[in-house]
Amino acid sequence: MKTKFILWFSALFLLLIAGVGCEKDSPSELVGTWVLIGFGDVTGKTFREPEPRDCEKCYTISFLTNATFRGNTPTNDVVGTYTANGGVFRITNWGGTEVNEILDGPQYVEAMCKAFHYEIASEQLRLYYNEDKNYLLFKRKQQ
């Protein structure tokens, strides 16, 4: 009887410890502030900078360690939640101010909300969308 209790208690304890690691953490490589460089397609035929070009805070996004983000479009402040694991990426909640987007703002918001895959290399982040045919290219913002 005592042996069964110890085995049962040990199994429960191990399950409890294993569950602690299931928090919504973000890959450390993704955490930080990123600035959009442009919109591209994977064929390499198309790449263009976002408009407006002279806006320092436009098209920035900061991924935080608790799976939340905050950022800016040309006209709005945005916040939300995301998941990222093993190259798979998804915005799970997008919100913020609701001023009508201008220039490339609508395309940026749509691409961010449809992104499902990411790659990071040489301090650059690619968020792929449109069935991996297109991507948003970001550079890491130096603090």
Backbone hydrogen bonds, N-H to C=O, Kabsch-Sander energy under -0.5 kcal/mol:
donor,donor_aa,acceptor,acceptor_aa,energy
5,F,1,M,-2.1
6,I,2,K,-2.2
7,L,3,T,-2.5
8,W,4,K,-2.9
9,F,5,F,-2.9
10,S,6,I,-2.6
11,A,7,L,-2.4
12,L,8,W,-2.3
13,F,9,F,-2.5
14,L,10,S,-2.4
15,L,11,A,-2.1
16,L,12,L,-2.2
17,I,13,F,-2.3
18,A,14,L,-2.5
19,G,15,L,-1.9
20,V,16,L,-1.0
20,V,17,I,-0.6
21,G,17,I,-0.6
21,G,18,A,-0.8
22,C,19,G,-1.6
23,E,20,V,-0.6
25,D,23,E,-1.9
26,S,65,T,-0.9
30,L,27,P,-1.6
31,V,27,P,-1.1
32,G,63,F,-2.2
34,W,61,I,-3.1
35,V,139,K,-2.7
36,L,59,Y,-2.6
37,I,137,L,-3.8
38,G,137,L,-1.5
39,F,48,R,-2.7
40,G,135,Y,-2.7
41,D,46,T,-1.8
42,V,133,K,-2.3
44,G,41,D,-1.6
48,R,39,F,-2.3
56,E,54,D,-0.6
59,Y,72,N,-0.6
60,T,57,K,-0.8
60,T,72,N,-1.1
61,I,34,W,-2.4
62,S,70,R,-3.5
63,F,32,G,-2.5
63,F,61,I,-0.6
64,L,62,S,-0.5
64,L,68,T,-3.0
67,A,64,L,-1.1
69,F,80,G,-2.2
70,R,62,S,-1.6
71,G,78,V,-2.4
72,N,60,T,-2.4
73,T,76,N,-2.6
78,V,71,G,-2.7
79,V,95,G,-2.7
80,G,69,F,-1.7
81,T,93,N,-1.5
82,Y,67,A,-2.1
83,T,90,R,-2.6
85,N,88,V,-2.3
88,V,85,N,-2.0
89,F,116,F,-1.2
90,R,83,T,-2.2
92,T,81,T,-1.9
92,T,90,R,-0.6
93,N,81,T,-1.6
95,G,79,V,-2.8
97,T,77,D,-1.9
104,D,51,E,-1.6
105,G,102,I,-2.8
108,Y,104,D,-2.4
109,V,105,G,-2.6
110,E,106,P,-2.4
111,A,107,Q,-2.5
112,M,108,Y,-2.7
113,C,109,V,-2.3
114,K,110,E,-1.2
115,A,111,A,-1.0
115,A,112,M,-0.6
116,F,128,Y,-2.2
117,H,128,Y,-1.0
118,Y,87,G,-2.7
119,E,126,R,-1.8
121,A,124,Q,-2.3
124,Q,121,A,-1.5
125,L,138,F,-2.1
126,R,119,E,-2.9
127,L,125,L,-0.5
127,L,136,L,-2.2
128,Y,117,H,-2.9
128,Y,126,R,-0.6
129,Y,134,N,-2.4
133,K,129,Y,-0.7
133,K,130,N,-1.4
134,N,129,Y,-2.0
135,Y,40,G,-2.5
136,L,127,L,-2.3
137,L,38,G,-2.7
138,F,125,L,-3.0
138,F,136,L,-0.6
139,K,35,V,-2.5
140,R,123,E,-2.3
141,K,33,T,-3.1
